Amino acid sequence: MEYVSTDGLNVYFFLWAAVLIFFMKAGFVLLEIGQIRRKNVAAHMSLKFLDMSVVLIAYLFVGYAVSYGAQYLWGTLVPGGVDTGSFAHYMKMVMFAVAAVTIVTGAVAERVKMSGYVIGALMIGAVIYPIIESISWGSSGYLANIGFHDFAGAGVVHLAGGVLGLTAAIVLGPRKGRFRDGKPIPIPGHDVTYVVIGAFILAFGWYGFNIGSAAFIADDGANLASVAVATTMAMAGGTLAAAFATKGDPIWCANGMCAGLVAVCAGADMFTPVVALVVGSIAGLQTPFMFRFVEERGIDDTCGVTPVHAVSGLWGILAAGLFIPAISLLSQAISAFVIILIAGTLGLIVYGSLKKLGMLRVSENAEDIGLDEYLYEMNVYPEMPIGRRI
């Protein structure tokens, strides 16, 4: 099956989208390190390098074939066995896989062991995410066959990644000092500026995420512009709604912006601008409330992965069924349930196994002094004294 024309313009279009999605990685890095303590910044950035590299390799050798068919087992090195005409499609879809996997770091920041995290990323990139991709967009197409519509990954990427992150956070347990007598104790991040800049970089890359999800650039230029407008309106709605709910807190404005962008993904090709605005606004509005709902249940989701990705992704899938007459709400709901079931169950198996093997959580000493000093004997901020840094 050919997923993209080899026409030069279409190939360029897919590669343009892949590059923008790849640059979202920088946005994820800044958004997340701004929300953690400075003593763990270097270790967190290392996680981002490692999960990216592992997924790029795992998806080439295994994941892409799981998603789109055994003919894409390019790692076999059989002469003449590589379908180079699918390289452009691979480039875009592997960046989706990278995005889905990297969501997890935001939920487990500041206490996850690097080896365990990388093994988890490998399993997600090679097997878990491709299974979900296969039944939604790929060769098996079970959910697509019942009418599931997920234009740009509200479910396949964000709901799946968010559920995996939530599962990992539950298995891992909260950071030291995050709860006292069952009550949540805030652990502020070290730089709000990073959070804000990261959100804007993510929004920039999201245009590649959404517009690049069209099958071919030559199909309908007007439809591409419609996707861009829907994306923009959802972003604006998510930002304003989160600002309204938190008196303009910049961290929540940033997360609300991302939540709106997550939610619009499912129906960006069919939402009117006004509907996209409504969908994005509801996603942004729920973000701070759902974050508090999660933490009040003793779950330490460090960077709010659950409200921003899981809940907003779920809402986006359902919204497509609510607001678009051609899409069945029942099909959307069933598909969302299946994605949650697969991601939650397999995530529990992977992270539960790693925990039992002692490979998931760092020691109390490492958490106390900070992962940067413990792992690297380094300090991202040289003006800080060596020792127990904040």
N, C-alpha and C positions, 0 to 999 in steps of 0.2 A: 504494500500500500504506500502510495506517495502522499505525504502530508503537506508538501509545499512544492509549488512549481519551481523548476530550475531556471525560470526566467530571471534575468539579472535584477530587475526591479523588485520582484518578490523576494529574492534571496537577500538583497540589501535591506528590505523592510524587516525581515525576520532577524537579521543580524543587528540592525539598529535597535530593535526591541530587546534583544539579548544583552546588548551593551548597557542599555538603560537599567534593565533589571539587575545586571551585575553591579552597577554602581549603587543600587539600593543597599548593598552590603555595607558601604561606608555609612549610610544613614542608620542602619541597625546598630553598628558599632557605637556611634556617637549617642544615639538615643538611649542605649543601655548603659554605657559606662558613666553617663551623666547621672544615672539613677542609682549607682552603687558607690561604695566608699572608695576613696583614692588608694587605699592599701591593696585593693584587688583589681585595679585597672589593667595592669600589664597581663595578668593571667587571663582576664576576660577577653582581651584582644587576641591572645593566643588561641583561645577557643574558636574565635571567628576564623582565623587563618586555617586552623586544622579541620573544622567541619566543612569549610568550603572545599579544601583540597580533597578530602576523603569522598565527599559526595560527587565531585567532578569525575573522579576515577571510578567509583562504584557504579555510578549511573551509566557510564560508558560501557563497562564490562558486563553489568548485570541489569541495572534498573531500566534502561531504555528498552531492552528486550522484554522484560516483564510487562512493561507498559504497552508496547506496540507490536510485539511478536518476536518469535525466536530468530527470524531472519536478521534481526538487529543485534545478534551476539557478535559484535565487531571485535571483541577481544580474542576471538579464535585465531586470528592472523592467517586465515585461509586465503591464499592468493585469489584475488578477484572477488572475494566474498563481501567486500565493503560496499554498501550502497551509498556512494558519495552524494547522490541526489537528495538524501535525507539529512545531510549534515546541518543544513540551515535550521531545519525543524529541531534536530537534536540540540543545537546551541540555545534555542529559546527555551525548550522544555527542561534542559538541565539547569538553567537559571531559576526556573520555577521550583525545581527540586531543592536547589541550594537555599532558596528563600524559605521553603517549608521547614527544612531542617534547622535553619538558624534561628527560627522563632523560639525554639526550646531554650536557648541560652538565657533569654530574658526571664524565664520562670525559675531557673536553678542557679542563678548567679550568686557568687561569693561563697559557695560551699561545695560545689561539685568537683569530683576528682577528674583530672584531665583524661586519664586513660579510659575510665568508664564512660565519660561523655563522648569520647571519640568512637568507642565501640557502638554506643547508642546511635550516633550520627551515621555510622556505616550501615547499621541495620535498617535505619529509616530510609537512607538514600538508595540502598540496594533492593530492599524488599517492601517495607511498609508503605512508603509513599507511592512506589510504582504500582502496588496492588490497587490502591485507591484511584490512581490515575488511570489504570487499565479499565476498571469498571465504569469510570465516568467519561473519559475521553478516548480511551485506547482500544486495543484489539478485542477485549472481551465485551466491553460496552454494556454490561448488565443494567446499570443505572440509566445510561443513555436510552436503552431500549424501552424503559418504562416512562420516558419523557423527562428525565432529569436535565435541567438547563443550568449550567454554571459557566458562563461565558469566559470569565477570567480568573476563576479559582477561589471564590469566596468559600467554597466547601473543600475543594480538592487541596488547596494550598493552606488557607488560613484556618478553617475549622479543624482540619486534620492536624496542622502544626500546633494550633492552640490547645487541642485536646491532649496531644502528646506532651506538650509543655506542662499542662496541668497535672497529668498523670505522673510525670517525672518529679514535679514539685511535691506531690503528695507522698510518693515513695521515699524521696530524699529527706523530707522533714524540714522544718523551718530553721533559719539561721539562729545562732545563739543570741539570746536577748530579744528576739522578735516578739515573743509572747511572755507575759508574766501573769501567773495565776489565771491563765486562759484568756487574758485580755491582750489585744494587739498593741505593741509598742512600736511606733514608727522608727525606721532607720533611714534617715534622710540620705539622699545621694549627694555627691560632692560638687556637681556643676550643672546648674539649670541651663546654662548657655549651650552646653553640648546636647542636651535633650532637644532644645528648640531647633538648633541647626540640623541635628539628625532627622527630625521630623520633616523639615523642608527638603532635605536630600531624598528622603523616602518618597515624598510627594512628587518630586521631580521624576524619579525613576518609575513611579506608578503610571505615568503616561505611557511608558513602554510596556508596562505590565498589562494595561487595559487595551490601549489602541493596538498593541502588537498581538492581541489575541484574535484579531480578525484572521480569517483563513488566507486571504490574498489581498494585497494592497490594491490590486486592479479591480477587485470585485465591485466596490461601491465606495467612492471617495466620500460621498455624503454621509454614509454610515460611520466611517472613521471619524468624521468631524462630530457626529452625534455622540459617539462614545466619549470623545474628548470633553464635550460640554457636560455630559452626565457625570463624568469623573470629577470635573471641576465643581459642579454644584454640590455633589455629595461631600467633597472635601470642605467646602465652605459651611455646609450645614453641620457637619460633625464638629468643626472647630467652634462655631458659634454656640451650639447646644452645650458642649462641654464647658465653654466659658460661662454660660448662663448658670450652669449647675454648680460652679465652683468659684464664682465671683472673679472670673478671669485668671485663675491660677495657670501660669504658663506651662507647667508640666501637664496639666489636664487638657489644656488647649492643644498641646502637641499630640497627646494620646487620642484626644477626640478627633483631631484631623485624620490620624491613621485609622481610627475606627470607622469613620465615614468612608474612607477609601476602601477599606476591607469590604464593607457592606455592599457597596455599589458594584463590586466585581461580578456578582452572579448575573445581574441583568443589565449591565452597562450598555449592551448592544440594543436593548429594547425599552429601557426606561426613558420617559420624557424628562426634560430638565427639571420640571417641578416635582415629579415623583422621585427623581434622584436626590433632590434637595431634602425631601421628607425622609427618605430612607437613610441618608447620611446623618440627618439631624437626630433621628431616633437612636442610631448607633452611637453618636457622640454623647447624647444625653445619658444613656445607661452606663457609660464607662466608669465614672467615679462611684456610682452606687453599687455596681456589680463587683468592683474591686473591694469595697468594704464588705459586701456580702461574703466574698470568698475568704477574706482575712478573718472575719468573725467566726469562721468555722475552723480556724487554726491552720489554714493553708498559707504558706509564705510564697506567693507568686510575686517575685521581686519587682518585675517591671510591668506588671499588669497584662500579661499575655492572655489570660482568660477573658477579660472584658474586651480587649482590643482585637484579638484574633478569633478566639473560639466563639464568644457570644455574638460579636458583630458578623462573623462569617455565617453563623446559624441564622441570624436575623436577615442577612442579605439573601440567603437561599429561600427562606420563607417569603420574604418581600417580593421576590420575583414571581412566586405563585399567587400572591395576593394582588399585585398591581398589574400584572401582564396577563390579559385574558387567554392568550395562546398557551400559557404554561399552567400545568396542573399543580395546585397546592398540595394535593395528596402525594403526587410523585416527588415533589420537592421535600416534603416532610419525611417520606420513607427513605429517600436518598440521604438526607441529613442524618437520620438515625443509623443507617448502615455505616456511614463514614465515622460517626462517633463510636459505634460499636467496634469497628476494625481498629481505629487509632487507639481507643482506650484499652481494648483487650491486649493487642500486641504491644502497646507501650507498657502496660502493666507487666507483661511477661518479660520484656527486655530489661526494664529498669528494676523489676523485682529480682530477676536473676543476678544482675550486676550488684545489687545491694547484698544479696546473700553471699556473693563471692568476695565481699569487702572491697569492691572496685568503684563504688559510686560516690562516697562522701569522704571529704578530707578529714584529717584528724582535728581534734579540738585545739591543739597547739597551732596548727596551720591556720585555722580560722581566727584564732586570737591575734596572732602577730600579723596576719595578712598573707594572702597567697603570693604576692609579689616577692616579699622578703623570704618567705619559706621556700619557694621554688627557685627563685633566680638571684636572691640576695641583691635585689635592685630596688630602686625607688623611682617611679615615674615622675615624681615631683621632688627634685633634689633639695629644695629648701626645707623639706620636712626632716625631722630628726629620725635616726634609725631607732627602731624599737616598736612599741605597740602603737601603730598609727591608726588614725580614725578612718 
